[in-house]
Structures are given as structure tokens and as C-alpha cells.
Amino acid sequence: MATYRKMPSGKHQFIVRKKGQKPIYKTFKKKAVGERWAREQEAAIEAKTYIDTAKAEKLSIYAMLKRYREEVTDNKENSNTKSSETSRIATLQDRLEGYTLAALSPDIIVDFGVGRIGDDEVSADSVRRELTLLQSAVNRARHIWKIKIPINPVPEAREALTMAQYLTPGKKRDRRLTEKEAKALLSYPHKQDTLINEVVEFAIETAMRRGEIAALKRTDINKAGCIAIVRASKTDKKTGWQGRDVPLSARALEIYKSLPTRIDRSVFGLTARSISQAFKRMVDDLGIEDLRFHDLRHEATSRLFEKGLSIEEVATVTGHADWKSLKRYTHPNKEKVAAKL
């Protein structure tokens, strides 16, 4: 089934042929290595386990990630997600440069993870996100681009890094606002022409994400029904819905009614990035430590449960796809629980 010829360069080319199948070519410096390869290919063809990895041997990890960025990352609507993914892709391209998709093995990926945590001193969570992106890119190459490799090597590498305790669980945030912090945030004096105080209180009242608040238009508010319409939500792919309707509290509606009407019809007139910047200035000026804007969503969700709403009712407000996801945002006040007991 296999034939052999010596090339003018002195290398040895082996050709494996089988009726009804495209011939397989490969060139080797050593004849013995080529003979072993030819026997392996013949056995795989007979067992019907042969996979033509020729395309994978030509596709570099750098080129694979570049194509993934152009087809997937660059088309994401959330600018922050796009920016963070682009940064991760650049890191993966830099650290895995020189490897092809066919050569990418669990050992290579484990070395990447160990190097990132040990040498670059990044967190396990950062490496987890990088591996998730790499796994998605390899899956896309296999299933969408039809580039054949036996398996995706990332899950095995992730398991090895976890067993070796490199990918230790990240610290889960349970940050709640104290009464003093909440009062300070809502009474913070404006230093610039911004509605950050109103944004903060609206976030606490609605549990809406920063991007969702920034995207709100006046046409998205139904005052009669006390509803804010989120046109696109982070969990749309999981839920199968396009956006969601957020019930507004009496206070959230008051905040909306107090805002000036803008020509661009935006409710708050702030981008997601400007909300983050204004919020950081606010907490820095007030001396509040370890508080992120997304923590307000945790605060709002916990308050909804403390008001006695059911899981289904809270999920209606927050837009979570399941209880497991929602539970991560639920941090009951220990003192209030103790008082109930």
C-alpha cells in the first residue's frame, strides 16, 4: 500500500495509497522514521480511524487565533468583551508562536499555563479565561473550518493544571455595601457634568449591568407599566430570548423622571466606559476600598431576596438563565439572617 522514493535533496518521501481515498504524502530525513509512519497510516486506514491532519499541520496557532478574532471577537457588540478577548488572543499568539494546530498538545498547553502563573504572575482566573478562549478557537477550527485533529487538547491540559493545583479556584466576591458606603455614594458631590450618582442608585434599584444601563434610551422606558426594556442581554444565547423586560421599582421610576431629556434620547448620556471611569473617581475620592461597579449588581440581587421575592421573581429582574448563575450574585446580610433566627 505504501511506496517510497528518495528525493534529490536526499530526503525520503513516502506515499500511502488506498482505493477510493486521496493519497497521503510525507517526507522524512530518516528512512526508518518514514517506514514507521507509513505502517501507522496503513493501520489507521484499515481500522477506519485515519484522520487527514495535513491542513492542521500547515495552520499555525497564530493564524488560527487571527482568523478567530476576525470572525468572532471583532463581531461582538460589547466593546469591553471585545477588548479583553483581543488582549487574550495577543497573549496566546505570543506564547504559542511557532506551533501548528496539529502540534498543539496538552503538554504544550500545560507549559503555557505554568509559565503564565509562575513567570508572568497572572492569576489562575486569567489563565482559565485564556484557556477557554483557546478551546473555543480550536473547536471552531475543527467543527466550522473542518480542519481535522483527533481531539481538542485544551480540556486535558486544563484538568492537568487543576490537579497540579495551578488552576486553584478564584476568590468569589461577596462584596455588599455598608449603609455608610451607600449613603456616601448617593450623596457624592458632582465634580463633573455627569449623572453617576443617579446611575449608581438606578443600578442598585434594577440590578442592571453597566452596559445595559449605558444603552438605555427613553423609548426603552414604559412608565405606565413600570418596565425598562433591555434590547440585548448577555445571557441571550443561553435563554434563547432577545433581551428582557426589567420591572422598575417606584424609586427607579422616580430617578428616570428626574433626569433631563437629551437630544440623543439616551437616558443617562454615558457610555459603559465613562460609567466605569466616573465610578472609579467616586470611590477613590470617598476612600471606599475594593468596590467595583459590578458589585452593585450583587448588592441589588441580594436586596431583592431580602425583600422576600422568589427565585423566579428575582430572575425576572436580573435576567439570569438559571439558579446556579443567580446564586453567585446572592449574598444575604449575615446580621439580618441572624436577626430572623
N, C-alpha and C positions, 0 to 999 in steps of 0.2 A: 504493500500500500504506500510506503514511503520511498521516495527516490532522493538521490544525493548528487550534488556536483560541486566541484572545487572552483571557486571564483578566481579571476585573475589577480585579485588582491591577496589571495592566499586564504581567505575565509571559506567556510563550508556552509553551503545553502542546502537546507532540507525542505522537501515538498511532500506533504501528506495529501493523498487524493482518495476520494471515495465517490462512487457513482451517485449523482444527484446532489452533490454538495460542492461548494466552492473550494478550490484547492487552498491549502494553508502553507504559507511560506515563512521561513525564518532562517536567519543567517547567524552562524556562531564562529567564534575564533577557534574553539577546540572541537574536533570531530566527535569525540566521546560525549561531550555535553549535548551536541546536536542529536546524536543517536538516542540518548536517553529521552530528550524532549520529544522526538518522533514517536517513540514507543508509548509515551504518556498520552500523546494526542490520539494515536490509534486506539488505545484502550478506552479513552473517553468517548470517542466516536462510536465504538462498538457498544458501550454501555449507555449511549444516548445522553451523556452528561457533558458533552463538549460545549464550551462557550467561546465564541469568537471575540477575543479581547483586543483585536487589532486597533479599533478606534480608541479604546481606553488607554492603550499603550502610547498613543500619539497625543492624547488630550492631557495637557498639564493642569495641575491643580490651580495654578494662576489663571489660566484661560477659562477653566470651568467656573471659577468664582466670578470672573469678569462677566461671563455670559449670564450667570445667575443674578448678578447685580443689575444688569441691563434689563433683564426680563421680569424680575420680581421686585427687588429692592427699590429701584428707581420709579416703579409704578405705585408705590404705597402712598396713600394720601397724607398720613401723619408725618410731618416733617421731622419730628424728633425721632420717630422709629426709623425713618429713612437714614437720618444722620448717624444714629448709633449702629445700625446694620452696616453702613458703608465703612465705618471705622473698624468693625469686627472683620469685615472682608479684607481690608487692608492688612490687618494683623495676620490673618490666616495666610494671605498671599505671601507676606514677607517671611513667615516662619516655615512655610511648607514649599517655598520656591525650589524648583528643581525636580520635584516629584511629579509623576504622572498619576492619573486616576488608577491605572492598573497596578502601580507600585505602592499605592497608599494602603498601608497595613495597620492593624491595631497597635503594633509596637511603635510605629512612627507617630501615631496619634497620641499614645501614652507619653512618649518622649516630649511631644509638643506640650501636653498638659503639665507635666512635671516641670518643664522649663519655664512655662508661664508663671506657675505658682512659686517655684523656687528662685529662679533668676530674675524674673520681671516683678515678682512680689505683688501679683494681682490676686484678687480674691477668688475663692472657689466658685462663687456665683458668676463672676466674669467669664471664667473658663467654661462653666456649664453653658452659658449663652453662646459662646463661640463654637462649642461642640454641637449645640443644637442647630446652629446655622450651617455648619459643615455637613451635618447629617442631612439636612433639608436639601442642600445643594447636590449631594451625592444621589439622594433619592430622585431628584429631578433629572439628573443626568441618566440614571438607569431607566426610569419609567416614562419620562416625557421625551427625552432626546434619544432614547433607545440605544444608549451606549452600554455594552454588556460588561459586567463584572459579576463574579459569583455571589458576593454578599456586600452589604454596606458595612464597612469595618468600624464605624463610629460607635454603635451600641456596645460592642465587645470591649473597645478601648475605654468607654465610659464606665463600664462595670469594673474593669481592672483598676481604674483610678479611684473608684469608690471603695473597692475592697482594700486598696493600699492606703486609704484614708487621706487622699489628696482632695477629693471632692466631698469634703465634710459638709453637712447641712448648713446653709446660711442662717444667720440670726434672723428670726422672724420678728418683724416690727409689731409692737403693740402700743404705739405712741398715742396717748389720749391728751387732750387739752385740760389743763387745770382751769378752775374758774378764773383765777388771776390772769392766766395767759389769754383766755378767751376774751375777757374784758379789755385787756391791753390791745389785742389785735383789732377789736371792733372800734376802739376809741383812738386808734393810731392817727396822729395828725398828718394830713396830706403834705408831702414835701414837693410833689409834682402834680401836674394835672392828670390824675389817674383815679379810677374808681376801685382801687384794690381792696379797700375796706368792704365795699358792697359785694365785690367778688368773693371775698373770704366768707362773709356771712351767707351769701347765696349758696356757696359750696357746702357749708355746714347744714343748711336747711334742705338741700336737694340731693346730696351725695353724688353730684355730677362730677365727671372728670374735667380736668383743666381744659383739654381740647374741646370737649363738648360745650363748656361754658363760653369759650372764646368764639365758637362757631354760631352761637345763638343769634338769630335775627328776630326782629319784632313780629314778623309773620309766623314765627315758631311758637308764640305765646298765645294760648287760648285762655283769656281772662275769665270768660263765662264758665268754662269747665275746669279752671284752675289746673291747666296742663301745659307743660313745656315739651315741645316736640324735638327730639334728638334725631336728626336726619340720618346719621350714620354712627354706629356704635362699634366699639372694639370687639364685642362678642357676637357680631352679626354672623360670622362664619360658623359659630358653634350653635347658635339658636335657630338659624335659618330665617330670622326676621331681618328687615331692613330698618335699622334704628329702633326707637322705642318712645313711648309717651311717659313723661315723668310727672307724677302728681305733685302739685305745688302746695306747700303749707301756706297758711294765711300770711306768715311773716315773709316768705319768699315772694309772694304776690305783692306785698307792700313794698319790698325792695325794688321790684320791677317797676311799679307805678311811680316810684320816686325818681327814677332815672330820666335824664334829659333825652329827648328824641334826637337821634343822629341822622344826618343826611344819608349815610350808607346803610341805615336801618339795622346796624349792629346793636345788640343790647348793651354791651359794655364797652365796645370800641377798643378792645385789647386782643392782641394775638396770644397764643399759648406761650410763646417765648417771653413776651413782655409781662405776662402774669407771673411767670417764674422769677423774672428779674425784680419786679416790684415787690413780690412776696419775700424774696431774699433780703432786699433792703429793709423791709419792715421788721423781720425777725432779728436781723443784725442790729438795727437801731434799738430794738426793745430788749436785746440781750437774751432772747429766748434760744436755748440750745437744742440741737438735734430735732428740728421740726421742718418737715418738707410739706409742700403744698398737697401732695397726695395723701398725707396723714389726715387731712381734713375729711377725706372720703371715709377713712377708718372711723373717725370721730362721728361723722354723720350716721353711718351704718349702725354703730353701737348705740347711738341715741335713739334710733328708730326702734331697736329691740327693747330698750329701756322704757319706751313709751307703751310697750305691750303689743306691737304689731307682730303678726305671724311671719314665719319664714317666707311664705308666698307673697305676703303684702310687702315685706321689705325688698324682696327680689323684684317686685314690680317697680319700686322706686329706683333701685340701684342698677337693675338690668343684668344681674348675674345669671349665668346659664344653669348653675346647679348649686346645691348646698355646700359642696366641698369648696368651691370657689368663694362663695359668700362667707363661709366660716372664717376664712383668712382675714376678713375685714371686721370681724366681730370681737370686740374686746370689752366685755362688761366691766363696769366700775366695781372693784372688789368691795369697797366700803358699802355701796348700795346693796350688793348681794348679801353682805354680812348683816346689814340692817333688816333685810327681808327675813333672814334666818332667825 
